[in-house]
């Protein structure tokens, strides 16, 4: 279970750095860059909390990448790029990993409850 948590945390941090790095690209739309940087900072914060095994970060790690995934899919309808497809795939892996961690946590909690 730690491997999956580290996978999700690592991917969140890498994706966060990629999103924040878009700040230096001058030819992109300003609203797009601002949104990407906000998501990047959010990804970095969630990734750090996942490394520290914060249980609330599981939920944010599942929800925030899903929002980014949906936004990326909408963006792919207007302008398809391999880079965006790569980021969407990473967001899907992160979200699935966090949903798995949430499910494992709940099943462990229910197994430990007395009848």
Residue pairs with C-beta under 8 A, 6 or more apart in sequence:
1 101
1 104
4 97
4 100
4 101
5 50
5 53
5 97
5 101
6 51
7 93
7 97
8 47
8 50
8 61
8 93
8 94
8 97
8 98
8 101
9 47
9 48
9 50
9 51
9 61
10 47
11 47
11 90
11 93
11 94
11 97
12 43
12 44
12 46
12 47
12 50
12 61
12 65
12 94
13 43
13 44
13 47
13 48
14 90
15 40
15 43
15 65
15 87
15 90
15 91
15 94
16 39
16 40
16 41
16 42
16 43
16 44
16 47
17 40
17 44
18 40
18 87
19 36
19 37
19 39
19 40
19 43
20 36
20 37
20 40
20 41
20 44
21 40
22 28
22 33
22 36
22 37
22 40
23 33
23 37
25 33
35 71
39 64
39 68
42 64
43 64
43 65
43 68
46 57
46 60
46 61
46 64
47 61
49 56
49 57
49 60
50 57
50 58
50 61
50 98
55 105
58 98
58 101
58 102
58 105
59 98
59 102
61 94
61 95
61 97
61 98
61 101
62 95
62 98
62 99
62 102
65 91
65 92
65 94
65 95
65 98
66 91
66 95
68 87
68 91
69 88
69 91
69 92
69 95
72 84
72 87
72 88
72 91
73 88
75 84
76 84
76 85
76 88
